[in-house]
Amino acid sequence: MRIGHGYDVHKLAENRKLILGGVDIPHTVGLLGHSDADVLTHAVMDALLGAAALGDIGQHFPDTDEAYRGADSLKLLDAVCKKIKNKGYQISNIDATIIAQAPKLSPFIPKMKENLARVCGIDPDCVNVKATTEEHLGFTGEKLGISAHAVCLLFT
């Protein structure tokens, strides 16, 4: 078995979509990034790559490559899952936490779980997504950005 941890953060900005776990969430601001800036999916990708000792998403999908400008992070996750499988691993489970002061994310979590599970080829019961605030502390609490952590377990 292999355990991986992933972390990502993106700044909030006007005139951007807020996409988390492949879900377009109505909000006054969105996440700034080279791709769609989906911090949840990016954290999951880094956890999977880390568990398989395959580096990080920056190595596989550099923000200097125009091919990834505006990229759908679920498509990048699909590519990561193929790399994981090609190395002989299967995903056992994924547990992730989104840190955001706003908006309220609980109504969107079931669809995030469904999206991540579908792309990873695992049962939705093997994916857990949580959301929390930081009680108005730090950059997430001040609504300057959103971050996410993810852990996963792989097996052969």
C-alpha positions as CSV (number, residue, x, y, z in Angstrom):
1,M,0.0,0.0,0.0
2,R,1.1,3.6,-0.7
3,I,-0.2,6.8,1.0
4,G,-0.1,10.2,-0.7
5,H,-0.8,13.7,0.4
6,G,-1.7,16.7,-1.8
7,Y,-2.2,20.4,-1.2
8,D,-3.1,23.2,-3.5
9,V,-4.1,26.9,-3.2
10,H,-5.4,29.5,-5.6
11,K,-6.1,33.1,-5.2
12,L,-9.7,34.3,-5.6
13,A,-10.3,36.8,-8.5
14,E,-13.0,38.6,-10.3
15,N,-14.2,37.4,-13.7
16,R,-13.2,33.8,-13.0
17,K,-15.3,30.7,-12.5
18,L,-15.3,28.9,-9.2
19,I,-14.8,25.2,-10.1
20,L,-14.3,22.7,-7.3
21,G,-14.2,18.9,-8.0
22,G,-15.4,19.7,-11.5
23,V,-18.5,21.5,-10.2
24,D,-19.1,25.1,-11.4
25,I,-20.3,26.8,-8.2
26,P,-22.2,30.1,-8.5
27,H,-20.1,32.8,-6.7
28,T,-19.1,36.4,-7.0
29,V,-15.4,35.5,-7.6
30,G,-13.5,32.4,-8.9
31,L,-10.1,30.9,-8.7
32,L,-7.2,32.3,-10.6
33,G,-4.8,29.9,-12.3
34,H,-3.4,28.7,-15.6
35,S,-5.9,25.9,-15.8
36,D,-9.5,26.1,-14.4
37,A,-7.7,26.4,-11.0
38,D,-9.8,23.6,-9.4
39,V,-7.9,23.4,-6.1
40,L,-9.8,20.3,-4.9
41,T,-8.9,18.3,-8.0
42,H,-5.3,19.6,-8.0
43,A,-4.9,18.4,-4.4
44,V,-6.3,15.0,-5.3
45,M,-3.9,14.7,-8.3
46,D,-0.9,15.6,-6.2
47,A,-1.9,13.0,-3.6
48,L,-2.2,10.3,-6.2
49,L,1.1,11.3,-7.9
50,G,2.8,11.4,-4.5
51,A,1.6,8.0,-3.5
52,A,3.0,6.5,-6.7
53,A,6.2,8.5,-6.4
54,L,5.5,10.2,-9.8
55,G,6.3,13.8,-8.8
56,D,3.7,16.5,-8.8
57,I,1.2,18.1,-11.2
58,G,3.6,20.9,-12.0
59,Q,6.0,18.3,-13.5
60,H,3.2,16.7,-15.6
61,F,1.2,19.8,-16.5
62,P,3.5,22.8,-16.2
63,D,1.9,26.3,-16.1
64,T,4.4,27.4,-18.7
65,D,2.8,25.1,-21.3
66,E,0.0,26.8,-23.2
67,A,-1.6,23.4,-23.8
68,Y,-2.9,23.5,-20.2
69,R,-4.2,27.1,-20.3
70,G,-7.9,26.9,-19.1
71,A,-7.6,23.1,-18.9
72,D,-10.4,21.1,-17.4
73,S,-8.8,19.6,-14.3
74,L,-11.0,16.5,-14.4
75,K,-9.3,15.7,-17.7
76,L,-5.9,16.2,-16.1
77,L,-7.0,13.9,-13.3
78,D,-8.0,11.3,-15.8
79,A,-4.4,11.5,-17.2
80,V,-3.0,11.1,-13.7
81,C,-5.2,8.0,-13.1
82,K,-3.9,6.4,-16.3
83,K,-0.3,7.0,-15.1
84,I,-1.2,5.5,-11.7
85,K,-2.7,2.4,-13.4
86,N,0.2,2.1,-15.8
87,K,2.5,1.9,-12.8
88,G,0.5,-1.0,-11.5
89,Y,-1.5,0.8,-8.8
90,Q,-5.2,0.9,-8.0
91,I,-6.9,3.6,-5.9
92,S,-8.3,2.4,-2.7
93,N,-9.7,5.7,-1.3
94,I,-9.5,9.5,-1.4
95,D,-10.2,11.9,1.5
96,A,-10.1,15.6,0.8
97,T,-10.8,18.9,2.6
98,I,-11.6,22.2,1.0
99,I,-10.8,25.3,3.1
100,A,-13.0,28.3,2.1
101,Q,-14.7,31.0,4.0
102,A,-17.3,31.3,1.3
103,P,-19.4,30.2,-0.4
104,K,-21.3,27.4,1.5
105,L,-20.1,24.3,-0.3
106,S,-22.2,21.5,1.3
107,P,-24.9,21.5,-1.4
108,F,-22.2,20.8,-4.0
109,I,-20.2,18.1,-2.3
110,P,-22.2,15.1,-3.5
111,K,-21.5,16.1,-7.2
112,M,-17.8,16.7,-6.4
113,K,-17.6,13.2,-4.9
114,E,-19.4,11.7,-7.9
115,N,-17.1,13.5,-10.4
116,L,-13.9,12.5,-8.6
117,A,-15.0,8.9,-8.2
118,R,-16.1,8.6,-11.9
119,V,-12.9,9.9,-13.3
120,C,-10.8,7.8,-10.9
121,G,-12.8,4.7,-11.7
122,I,-13.7,4.0,-8.1
123,D,-17.0,3.7,-6.1
124,P,-18.3,7.0,-4.8
125,D,-18.2,5.5,-1.3
126,C,-14.4,5.5,-1.7
127,V,-14.3,9.3,-2.0
128,N,-14.8,11.7,0.8
129,V,-14.9,15.5,0.4
130,K,-15.3,17.9,3.3
131,A,-15.4,21.7,3.5
132,T,-14.5,23.9,6.4
133,T,-13.8,27.5,7.1
134,E,-10.8,29.0,9.0
135,E,-13.0,31.2,11.2
136,H,-12.0,34.4,9.3
137,L,-8.3,33.7,9.9
138,G,-5.5,33.7,7.3
139,F,-5.8,34.2,3.6
140,T,-8.7,31.7,3.2
141,G,-10.6,33.3,6.2
142,E,-10.1,36.7,4.7
143,K,-11.6,35.4,1.4
144,L,-8.4,36.0,-0.6
145,G,-8.1,32.4,-1.7
146,I,-9.2,28.8,-1.3
147,S,-7.0,25.8,-0.5
148,A,-7.5,22.0,-0.4
149,H,-5.7,19.0,1.1
150,A,-6.2,15.4,0.0
151,V,-4.9,12.1,1.0
152,C,-5.2,8.8,-0.8
153,L,-4.3,5.1,-0.5
154,L,-3.1,3.1,-3.4
155,F,-2.6,-0.7,-3.6
156,T,-1.1,-3.1,-6.1
